[in-house]
Structures are given as structure tokens and as C-alpha cells.
């Protein structure tokens, strides 16, 4: 599962309870919606919102860079 440095552009819950996070790769390779891994949804939403509010990039471990793939890990970078 590859790692990418990204900007979080949007994040929030859907009516089905899934947390969606929109990520744009800093190298321009993708700009897609992703879903948080089910057992860490609240934590990933908190991390995504912290990145947005702080104007920080994130390091994201994704199953794939295709739209609606899963975010497995998400870390805010200084």
C-alpha cells in the first residue's frame, strides 16, 4: 500500500456513516475522494480536520490512488 503526501480539501460523514476524505496529491497525480478505514473513522476525521484547519499536508497510506479507495493511515506533517 503506497504512501502519498497530500492536501486534505474536504472531509466529513455520509448518511451511511462512512467518513469520506478528499485528498489532492502534492505532486498532482490525483485529486479524489477516499473513505476512511472502518475501524479508525473518527480518528481519521479528526486528523483530516486538523490538517484543514492548520493548513498542513498529510502523509496518507492508501490502498490505491483511485477514487473511493481506502485511507489506511493518515498523519499530519509539520
C-alpha positions as CSV (number, residue, x, y, z in Angstrom):
1,X,0.0,0.0,0.0
2,X,1.7,3.2,-1.2
3,X,2.2,6.4,0.8
4,X,1.4,9.9,-0.7
5,X,1.8,13.4,0.6
6,X,-1.5,15.2,0.1
7,X,-3.6,18.2,0.9
8,X,-6.9,17.5,2.5
9,X,-9.5,19.5,0.6
10,X,-12.7,18.2,2.3
11,X,-13.8,15.7,5.0
12,X,-17.0,14.6,6.6
13,X,-19.5,11.8,7.1
14,X,-22.1,10.5,4.7
15,X,-25.6,9.4,5.7
16,X,-24.5,5.8,5.7
17,X,-21.9,6.5,8.4
18,X,-18.8,6.3,6.2
19,X,-16.2,9.0,6.6
20,X,-15.1,10.5,3.3
21,X,-11.8,12.5,2.9
22,X,-11.0,14.3,-0.3
23,X,-7.2,14.3,-0.9
24,X,-5.1,16.1,-3.6
25,X,-1.6,14.7,-4.1
26,X,1.0,17.4,-3.8
27,X,2.6,16.0,-7.0
28,X,-0.7,16.5,-8.9
29,X,-1.1,12.8,-9.6
30,X,-4.7,12.6,-8.2
31,X,-7.5,14.7,-6.6
32,X,-10.1,12.2,-5.4
33,X,-12.5,11.2,-2.6
34,X,-11.4,8.4,-0.3
35,X,-13.0,6.5,2.5
36,X,-11.5,6.1,6.0
37,X,-10.7,2.6,7.1
38,X,-13.8,1.4,9.1
39,X,-12.2,0.8,12.5
40,X,-10.5,4.3,12.6
41,X,-13.1,6.6,11.1
42,X,-13.4,9.1,13.9
43,X,-9.7,9.4,14.4
44,X,-9.1,9.9,10.6
45,X,-11.9,12.5,10.5
46,X,-10.2,14.4,13.4
47,X,-6.8,14.1,11.7
48,X,-8.2,15.4,8.4
49,X,-10.0,18.3,10.1
50,X,-6.8,19.2,12.0
51,X,-4.9,19.3,8.7
52,X,-7.5,21.5,7.1
53,X,-7.7,23.9,10.0
54,X,-3.9,24.1,10.4
55,X,-3.2,24.4,6.7
56,X,-0.9,21.3,6.9
57,X,-0.3,18.5,4.4
58,X,-0.8,14.8,5.4
59,X,1.0,11.6,4.7
60,X,-1.6,9.1,3.6
61,X,-1.3,5.4,3.2
62,X,-3.9,4.4,0.6
63,X,-4.9,1.0,-0.8
64,X,-4.8,2.8,-4.2
65,X,-5.0,6.3,-5.6
66,X,-8.2,5.6,-7.4
67,X,-11.4,7.4,-6.3
68,X,-13.1,5.9,-3.2
69,X,-10.2,3.7,-2.3
70,X,-9.4,3.3,1.4
71,X,-7.2,5.5,3.6
72,X,-5.4,3.1,5.9
73,X,-3.3,5.6,7.8
74,X,-3.3,9.4,7.9
75,X,-0.6,11.6,9.6
76,X,-0.4,15.4,9.7
77,X,3.0,16.7,8.8
78,X,4.7,19.8,10.3
